[in-house]
Amino acid sequence: MKMDPYVIVLIIVVIAALLIFYVFRNVGKKNTVKDNFIKPIIIEDVLENKVSFYTRLDLADKEIFRERVIYFLQTTKISPEKGAVVTDEDKVLIAASATIPLFHFHHWAYENLDEVLIYPDFFDEKFGTVSENRNVAGMVGTGFLNHKMILSLPALRTGFMRYLEGNTAIHEFVHLIDKADGEIDGVPEYLIPKELINPWLHEMDRTIKQIREGKSDIREYAATNDAEFLAVVSEYFFKKPKQLQEDHPKLYSMLNEIYTRK
């Protein structure tokens, strides 16, 4: 018996909705991690001095941001690997990177992340840190590393230097958000309004073409594929929003609708 196409579409929509609900459930559902307690005064000091996104918020939003940072630290294990020395400041920066992309969404939690592994340097595709081919700064894990993220410690720290446009940790958390609907494809269905999907795909294709032709100031890595495009331009959006708005107003407007709608 042939199933009605409309029934098939309905089943797919329901499954996708259940998956998204599971991945981004309400705050308070995850287990507590005991190793990441950091004094509130230290958290506030790091945010004020290192995180430009935080400094642009008003007092009420700053309090919410700090609560989100504390929640992430309480529920996500942060593990130094291969001799990495991770400080309280590093942990706060990781938590801030997780908080920034989803800050304007009330119901959120990275249910598809249990642990962040911190490497002392860049690594290669086999997670080695001594080969000449170590050029990976961050990675969302798959397979046996599912529910884990790997970050290079130098990349984490330089990402919060104000004069640089990129931020590796935010980049990887955007990939994690993109993955929430089951596929890392540059279309984060949890965030993007349905009516914006086609315009977003069109703008993404247009801009990627410009990058490949050398007609854009967005860095070349964004043209690797749709998923990397979303992650790279999101770095720009969160770190240097005014510059992105001036240079790419249409792209900025779309990202603003994706990330700041209530």
Secondary structure, DSSP 8 states (H G I E B T S, - for coil): ----HHHHHHHHHHHHHHHHHHHT--TT-S---STT---HHHHHHHHHHH-HHHHTS-HHHHHHHHHHHHHHHHHSEEEE-TT----HHHHHHHHHHHHTTTTT-SS---TT--EEEEESS-B-TTS-SSSTT--B-EEE--GGGTTEEEEEHHHHHHTT-TT-S--HHHHHHHHHHHGGGT--SS--TTTS-HHHHHHHHHHHHHHHHHHHTT--SS-GGGGS-HHHHHHHHHHHHHH-HHHHHHH-HHHHHHHHHHHH--
